[in-house]
Amino acid sequence: MEAFGLPLSIRPFTREDLPRVSEIEVSIFPNPWPESFFTYNHEKAPDLFLVAVHEGRIVGYVVGEMREIMFSGVPHQFKMGHILNIAVDTGCRRMGVGTRLIDTIEDRFRERNASKVTLEVRESNSSARAFYQRRGYEEIGRVRAYYPDEDAVIMSKDL
């Protein structure tokens, strides 16, 4: 499928993808995840760790998880998706890659009966916050010192 003219496919992450995913992570984030975080999340929810591929090369990824609200240890019917990490190679930004990744992970959350999705984003990352707002996310709170050097904005969207 094409995203704004960019031929793109979305598929599940495999262990062979780790070097490229780590390369993107380190190039973008001031406090990048270590490779162990990626492998842990892949083992925990392999179907919620997706990569975007253009011409055989990974150009972005999204890592998600499901959360179920519990009261006194008893599962409640309220399920929500949580986007742990999303990144697009700087050379492929504004070409629909992030939109395709978000759309696909939201579809996966819906398939699991999630009624909401949440994420955290750096307070200073105004372009990412604007991107999420265009996708229907609303700012619902803040987490102090979420990142080693900055607070996070919590954003949420009803599915």
C-alpha positions in Angstrom: 0.0 0.0 0.0 1.2 3.5 -0.7 1.4 6.3 1.8 1.4 9.7 0.1 3.1 8.2 -2.9 5.6 6.2 -0.8 5.2 2.4 -1.4 5.0 1.0 2.1 4.2 -2.2 3.8 3.6 -2.8 7.5 4.6 -6.1 9.0 5.4 -7.7 12.4 8.9 -7.1 13.8 11.4 -10.0 13.6 14.7 -10.4 15.5 16.5 -9.7 12.3 15.0 -6.2 12.3 16.7 -5.3 15.6 19.9 -3.6 14.2 17.9 -1.3 11.9 15.2 -0.5 14.5 18.0 0.3 17.0 19.7 2.5 14.4 16.6 4.5 13.9 16.0 4.7 17.7 19.5 6.0 18.4 19.4 8.5 15.6 16.1 10.1 16.8 15.8 9.9 20.6 18.0 11.7 23.1 17.4 8.8 25.6 17.1 5.7 23.2 15.8 2.4 24.3 18.4 -0.3 24.7 18.0 -3.3 22.4 16.8 -5.4 25.4 13.7 -3.2 25.6 12.8 -4.0 22.0 13.4 -7.8 22.5 11.4 -7.8 25.8 8.4 -6.1 24.2 8.6 -8.3 21.1 8.5 -11.4 23.4 5.6 -9.9 25.4 3.4 -8.9 22.5 4.9 -9.8 19.1 1.8 -8.9 17.2 1.9 -5.3 18.6 5.5 -4.6 17.4 5.3 -3.5 13.8 7.7 -2.2 11.3 7.1 0.0 8.2 9.1 -1.1 5.2 9.9 0.9 2.0 11.9 -0.8 -0.8 13.1 -3.5 1.5 14.4 -1.1 4.2 12.7 -0.4 7.6 11.8 3.2 7.7 9.7 3.2 11.0 8.3 1.2 13.8 5.7 1.2 16.5 5.6 -0.8 19.8 2.3 -1.3 21.6 0.9 -3.2 24.5 -2.6 -4.0 25.9 -3.6 -2.9 29.3 -6.7 -4.2 31.2 -8.1 -2.3 34.1 -8.5 -4.4 37.2 -10.3 -3.8 40.5 -9.1 -5.8 43.5 -7.4 -8.2 41.3 -10.5 -9.0 39.2 -10.3 -8.2 35.5 -12.7 -5.5 34.4 -14.1 -5.2 30.9 -12.2 -2.0 30.2 -9.2 -2.6 27.9 -6.9 0.0 26.4 -4.0 0.0 24.0 -0.8 1.8 24.9 1.7 3.0 22.4 5.1 2.6 24.0 7.3 3.8 21.2 6.9 5.0 17.6 9.6 6.4 15.3 10.0 7.2 11.6 13.4 7.6 10.0 14.1 11.3 9.5 14.4 10.9 5.7 10.9 9.5 5.5 9.0 11.9 7.7 5.9 13.7 6.4 5.3 10.9 3.9 2.5 9.1 5.7 4.7 6.5 7.5 3.7 7.5 11.0 0.0 7.7 10.0 0.1 4.2 8.6 1.8 2.9 11.7 -0.7 4.6 14.1 -3.6 3.4 12.0 -2.4 -0.2 12.0 -1.6 -0.3 15.7 -5.0 1.2 16.5 -6.7 -1.5 14.3 -4.8 -4.1 16.3 -6.0 -2.6 19.6 -9.6 -2.5 18.3 -9.3 -6.2 17.3 -8.5 -6.8 21.0 -11.6 -4.9 22.2 -9.7 -1.8 23.4 -11.9 1.2 23.9 -9.1 3.7 24.2 -5.4 4.2 23.4 -2.8 6.2 25.3 0.7 7.4 24.8 3.3 9.7 26.3 5.3 12.3 24.4 8.0 14.7 25.4 6.5 18.0 26.4 8.9 19.9 24.1 8.1 17.7 21.0 5.5 20.1 19.6 5.6 18.5 16.1 4.7 15.0 17.5 2.0 16.5 19.8 0.5 18.2 16.8 0.6 15.0 14.8 -1.2 13.1 17.5 -3.8 15.9 17.8 -4.5 15.7 14.1 -5.0 11.9 14.6 -7.7 12.6 17.3 -5.6 12.4 20.5 -6.2 14.8 23.3 -3.8 15.8 26.1 -5.1 14.5 29.4 -2.3 15.0 31.8 1.4 15.2 32.5 4.0 12.9 34.1 6.8 14.8 35.9 10.3 13.5 35.1 9.0 10.8 32.8 12.1 11.2 30.7 15.5 11.7 32.4 15.5 15.4 31.3 11.9 16.3 30.8 8.2 15.8 31.6 5.8 13.9 29.4 2.4 14.8 28.1 -0.1 12.0 28.3 -2.4 11.8 25.3 -5.4 9.6 24.8 -7.9 8.8 22.1 -11.2 6.9 22.1 -11.3 3.9 19.8 
